[in-house]
Amino acid sequence: MTLVNDAAPAVRSTGRKFRAFTAKHLEELTARAGLTPDERLATRAVATVLPFRTNAYVIEELIDWDAAPDDPIYRLVFPQPDMLPADDVAHLSDLLRRGAPKAEIDAAAHAIRVRLNPHPAGQMELNIPSFGDGKIPGLQHKYDETVLYFPKQGQTCHAYCTYCFRWAQFIGEPDLKMAGDDALQLRDYVKAHPEVTSVLFTGGDAMIMGEPVLRRYIEPLLELEQLESIRIGTKALAYWPQKFVTDPDADDMLRLFERVVEAGKNLAFQAHFSHPRELEPLVVTEAVRRIRDTGAVIRTQAPLIRTINDDAKTWETMWRAQTRMGMVPYYMFVERDTGPQDYFAVPLARAVDIFRDAYKNVAGVSRTVRGPSMSATPGKVCVDGVVEVAGQKVFALHFIQCRDAELVNRPFFAQYDPEAVWLDDLKPAFADRFPFER
Ligand SMILES: *Cc1c(COP(=O)(O)O)cnc(C)c1O
C-alpha cells in the first residue's frame, strides 16, 4: 500500500523535476501492475487509439500498485484492455504482434477514433465566433457571459485521464485540435463583447504553461474593467502539485496570481479532482495553501466515472476533504458522450442517487456543489432527481447554463429511463419536445 498520507513520500517527490511517461513505457508499467503478456499487448493496442501520458508523481505517490490493475488511480490513467470494442483491440493487437508498419497501425487507430465521437457537444463547429478577419482560433464564446480560451501552449496535461472528454486534442490529428496563441486577439474579442465577464483558460491544462507564457495571456485581460473573473481549468493540483510549490517558476506563478487579485478580478481555479486519494499527499495541502494565500479561489469538479469514483462515500470523502482544505466543491459532471463512454458511463438514475447520498451527509458549506450535470450541446443540464408526476415516473431536470439564457433554472421533465446515460437518451415528458428543441 502506498502511504500517500505519509510525510516522507511527499517530501521525496517535491523538488524533483517533472518527468513524463508515455506509451513507450507501457510495457514496463503494465508488468508492474501484474498484467499477463496478452493484457499488456491489449493495453498497448488501446493506447494506439487513446492518448496515454502520466508522470513519476502519479506513479510513485498516487497509484497503489498492490491493488493494480483494479486500483482507481491506476484505472484513472492507464488504458484498459477492454475500453474499446473487442474486435478493434484484437485487430490492433495483431498489428502490434506482427510488427506492422507504423502507417498501417496509425490508419487502423484513426479509423477507430472517428467512431468515438471525438468532438462531443459540437465543439468544432459551434461557438467559434467570427471576429475581425475571421474565426479566432482557440476561442469559444460558450455562454453570454463566459468565454473559453484554449492556449496553444496549454494543449497537454501533466497526465491524461482515461475518461477525458478532450482526448481527441492529445493525439496527433491536427484537425481535431482547438488552440489559439494570440493573447491580444483574445483581449480585443472580450473588449468588443461587454457581456463577457468571465474568461476561462482551459486545454489540456492551462497550468502546464510556464509563468512567462501564462502571463502573456493573462496580463492583457487585467486592463478590462468588464471582467469579473479569470478562471483556470487545471488538474495540476492532483497530478503535479509541485507546479505551485517547488517548480522553478512556482514563486513567479504565485506573484502572477496575486497581480490578478490586485487588479480587482476574481481568480478562480476549476480544479479537477477525481478521487479522494489525490488530496492526500502533503504537497497538495501545501499547494492549496500557497494558491489561497494569493487571494485566489479553488473550485473543484470531476465527472462521475464507473469503476473510479462511482459511489457516494468517495464523493462525500472528497467534498469533505476539499472543504477542510479551503476549496469549494463546484460540479459533479456526467461522463460525456465521447471516447470510451460505454466503458465509464454511469446511468443518470444511479448518478442522482450517488449525488444525493453524498450531498445529504455533508455540511452546508460543502453544498455549493451541483450535479450530476451534463455539459451537452444546448448547455449544462442538471438531473435533479426522479419523481412521480400525475402517475408518471420522470426525471426532473434544469439548465445550470444554457445557450438560451431564458431557459436557465426552469424545471423540465423527461421520461424515466433506467438505462439512460446522456441527454440524447432522454425523451420529453408531458410535452412533445424539450424546451431547448423549440
Ligand atoms: C461549464 C464548465 C465549466 C465552467 O462552468 P460554469 O458553469 O461556467 O461555472 C468548467 N469546466 C467544465 C468542464 C465545464 O463544462
The ligand as an SDF file (V2000), in Angstrom:
LIG
                    3D

 15 15  0  0  0  0  0  0  0  0999 V2000
  -19.0670   24.5860  -17.9150 C   0  0  0  0  0  0  0  0  0  0  0  0
  -17.7720   24.1040  -17.4540 C   0  0  0  0  0  0  0  0  0  0  0  0
  -17.0010   24.8890  -16.5900 C   0  0  0  0  0  0  0  0  0  0  0  0
  -17.4490   26.2600  -16.1150 C   0  0  0  0  0  0  0  0  0  0  0  0
  -18.7140   26.1950  -15.5730 O   0  0  0  0  0  0  0  0  0  0  0  0
  -19.6040   27.4930  -15.2510 P   0  0  0  0  0  0  0  0  0  0  0  0
  -20.9670   26.9200  -15.1940 O   0  0  0  0  0  0  0  0  0  0  0  0
  -19.4010   28.4870  -16.3220 O   0  0  0  0  0  0  0  0  0  0  0  0
  -19.1130   27.9530  -13.9330 O   0  0  0  0  0  0  0  0  0  0  0  0
  -15.8000   24.3770  -16.1960 C   0  0  0  0  0  0  0  0  0  0  0  0
  -15.3650   23.1700  -16.6030 N   0  0  0  0  0  0  0  0  0  0  0  0
  -16.0870   22.4010  -17.4300 C   0  0  0  0  0  0  0  0  0  0  0  0
  -15.5600   21.0580  -17.8480 C   0  0  0  0  0  0  0  0  0  0  0  0
  -17.3190   22.8260  -17.8850 C   0  0  0  0  0  0  0  0  0  0  0  0
  -18.0390   22.0370  -18.6990 O   0  0  0  0  0  0  0  0  0  0  0  0
  1  2  1  0
  2  3  1  0
  2 14  2  0
  3  4  1  0
  3 10  2  0
  4  5  1  0
  5  6  1  0
  6  7  2  0
  6  8  1  0
  6  9  1  0
 10 11  1  0
 11 12  2  0
 12 13  1  0
 12 14  1  0
 14 15  1  0
M  END
$$$$
